[in-house]
Amino acid sequence: MSEIRVFEPKDYPAVKRLFIDGIMENVTPAFKEALLHPVNLAVLAGIAALTYALPGHLRWLGFVVATAWIAAVYWCCHMFYAIYVNDKLASEMKDIEKHFLSLPGNCYWVAEHKKLKVIGGMVAVKSCAGASKKEMGDEGPRQNNMFRMIVDRQYRRHGLGVRLTQTVLDFAQEHEYKTCILGTSKAQKAAQKLYLKVGFQLIKTYTPDIKRFISWKCIFSFHFNSFPFCCFFFFFE
Ligand SMILES: CC(C)(COP(=O)(O)OP(=O)(O)OC[C@H]1O[C@@H](n2cnc3c(N)ncnc32)[C@H](O)[C@@H]1OP(=O)(O)O)[C@@H](O)C(=O)NCCC(=O)NCCS
């Protein structure tokens, strides 16, 4: 059993490892999504057509080009997440106390195994105050953003993800946020099921311009009701 508590500086090495592992494990699912993307299928069909048009003794070139293309797709997926990890480790993850613990409305939690004292999961929340309406929708400062939801592989499917999510929602309600939003990629199926299970609603899917080829982003939202004892939620749309 794990205890969920606020991040402490001594947790940094474990949190950093969990962050790197949790983000980089998205490479393979993203690659699979990319392989089935219409653009990729069109390119592979084009290569196949060109290969067919080549004289027999040159057809091996088609296989080389197709393999190189698939390797390039994998490399793009890998680089997308590697750049993201490096970027975050050099910015907000470098100083978690400054970015999450010194600002009201922000927080960073870890799940620590009670006996083993191992960090098995984490999650963070940030206030959307200051973000543009275009980015965050109508709720503005009364909305917060949940992210860094990662559970170590060996502790998965024991309800830790639900408990971490509930920690964020309890915190958000205490701080009188009206909605909690989060973004995830199409490839993160387990995360999507988790959020739907807890009560988030999928409000839109879109393909950001630069990431068009490798991920469809999904936005989930959780509305708090304004009557604390009522058991229903108001959702977008
Ligand atoms: C998503 C993640 C945090 C879930 O953590 P977890 O502790 O395993 O989640 P829980 O045990 O609380 O599971 C809650 C529900 O999520 C869904 N779920 C979790 N893992 C799943 C999986 N591998 N496949 C399908 N559904 C899954 C199920 O509906 C589950 O409920 P159930 O066990 O009653 O069926 C974990 O898989 C993870 O860290 N993934 C990699 C990082 C990531 O993608 N983070 C999300 C960033 S947006």
The ligand as an SDF file (V2000), in Angstrom:
LIG
                    3D

 48 50  0  0  0  0  0  0  0  0999 V2000
   -2.3100    5.4720  -16.8550 C   0  0  0  0  0  0  0  0  0  0  0  0
   -1.7020    4.9800  -15.5490 C   0  0  0  0  0  0  0  0  0  0  0  0
   -1.3190    6.1980  -14.6930 C   0  0  0  0  0  0  0  0  0  0  0  0
   -2.7420    4.1250  -14.7990 C   0  0  0  0  0  0  0  0  0  0  0  0
   -2.2380    3.8090  -13.5130 O   0  0  0  0  0  0  0  0  0  0  0  0
   -2.7850    2.5690  -12.6700 P   0  0  0  0  0  0  0  0  0  0  0  0
   -2.3130    2.7100  -11.2710 O   0  0  0  0  0  0  0  0  0  0  0  0
   -2.4620    1.3080  -13.3630 O   0  0  0  0  0  0  0  0  0  0  0  0
   -4.3560    2.7990  -12.7500 O   0  0  0  0  0  0  0  0  0  0  0  0
   -5.4690    2.0940  -11.8520 P   0  0  0  0  0  0  0  0  0  0  0  0
   -4.9800    0.7880  -11.3040 O   0  0  0  0  0  0  0  0  0  0  0  0
   -5.9670    3.0800  -10.8590 O   0  0  0  0  0  0  0  0  0  0  0  0
   -6.5880    1.7680  -12.9470 O   0  0  0  0  0  0  0  0  0  0  0  0
   -7.7730    2.5290  -13.0350 C   0  0  0  0  0  0  0  0  0  0  0  0
   -8.4980    2.1960  -14.3160 C   0  0  0  0  0  0  0  0  0  0  0  0
   -7.7280    2.6420  -15.4410 O   0  0  0  0  0  0  0  0  0  0  0  0
   -7.9110    1.7410  -16.5340 C   0  0  0  0  0  0  0  0  0  0  0  0
   -6.6350    1.1300  -16.8530 N   0  0  0  0  0  0  0  0  0  0  0  0
   -5.4740    1.2550  -16.1860 C   0  0  0  0  0  0  0  0  0  0  0  0
   -4.4990    0.5900  -16.8350 N   0  0  0  0  0  0  0  0  0  0  0  0
   -5.0520    0.0350  -17.9150 C   0  0  0  0  0  0  0  0  0  0  0  0
   -4.5630   -0.7730  -18.9700 C   0  0  0  0  0  0  0  0  0  0  0  0
   -3.2690   -1.1380  -19.0480 N   0  0  0  0  0  0  0  0  0  0  0  0
   -5.4200   -1.1680  -19.9320 N   0  0  0  0  0  0  0  0  0  0  0  0
   -6.7060   -0.8190  -19.8920 C   0  0  0  0  0  0  0  0  0  0  0  0
   -7.2580   -0.0510  -18.9000 N   0  0  0  0  0  0  0  0  0  0  0  0
   -6.4290    0.3680  -17.9340 C   0  0  0  0  0  0  0  0  0  0  0  0
   -8.9070    0.6940  -16.0540 C   0  0  0  0  0  0  0  0  0  0  0  0
  -10.1980    1.1580  -16.3680 O   0  0  0  0  0  0  0  0  0  0  0  0
   -8.6960    0.7300  -14.5620 C   0  0  0  0  0  0  0  0  0  0  0  0
   -9.8040    0.2830  -13.8380 O   0  0  0  0  0  0  0  0  0  0  0  0
   -9.9520   -1.2940  -13.5250 P   0  0  0  0  0  0  0  0  0  0  0  0
   -8.6420   -1.7380  -12.9370 O   0  0  0  0  0  0  0  0  0  0  0  0
  -11.0860   -1.3450  -12.5640 O   0  0  0  0  0  0  0  0  0  0  0  0
  -10.2340   -1.9340  -14.8460 O   0  0  0  0  0  0  0  0  0  0  0  0
   -0.4460    4.0880  -15.8180 C   0  0  0  0  0  0  0  0  0  0  0  0
   -0.8060    3.0860  -16.7330 O   0  0  0  0  0  0  0  0  0  0  0  0
    0.7380    4.8580  -16.3740 C   0  0  0  0  0  0  0  0  0  0  0  0
    1.5210    5.4140  -15.6090 O   0  0  0  0  0  0  0  0  0  0  0  0
    0.8770    4.8930  -17.7070 N   0  0  0  0  0  0  0  0  0  0  0  0
    2.0540    5.5310  -18.3610 C   0  0  0  0  0  0  0  0  0  0  0  0
    2.0760    7.0250  -18.2050 C   0  0  0  0  0  0  0  0  0  0  0  0
    0.8470    7.6720  -18.7860 C   0  0  0  0  0  0  0  0  0  0  0  0
    0.3970    7.3680  -19.8770 O   0  0  0  0  0  0  0  0  0  0  0  0
    0.3320    8.6390  -18.0210 N   0  0  0  0  0  0  0  0  0  0  0  0
   -0.8200    9.4140  -18.4160 C   0  0  0  0  0  0  0  0  0  0  0  0
   -0.3840   10.7700  -18.7980 C   0  0  0  0  0  0  0  0  0  0  0  0
   -1.7470   11.7090  -19.4280 S   0  0  0  0  0  0  0  0  0  0  0  0
  1  2  1  0
  2  3  1  0
  2  4  1  0
  2 36  1  0
  4  5  1  0
  5  6  1  0
  6  7  2  0
  6  8  1  0
  6  9  1  0
  9 10  1  0
 10 11  2  0
 10 12  1  0
 10 13  1  0
 13 14  1  0
 14 15  1  0
 15 16  1  0
 15 30  1  0
 16 17  1  0
 17 18  1  0
 17 28  1  0
 18 19  1  0
 18 27  1  0
 19 20  2  0
 20 21  1  0
 21 22  1  0
 21 27  2  0
 22 23  1  0
 22 24  2  0
 24 25  1  0
 25 26  2  0
 26 27  1  0
 28 29  1  0
 28 30  1  0
 30 31  1  0
 31 32  1  0
 32 33  2  0
 32 34  1  0
 32 35  1  0
 36 37  1  0
 36 38  1  0
 38 39  2  0
 38 40  1  0
 40 41  1  0
 41 42  1  0
 42 43  1  0
 43 44  2  0
 43 45  1  0
 45 46  1  0
 46 47  1  0
 47 48  1  0
M  END
$$$$
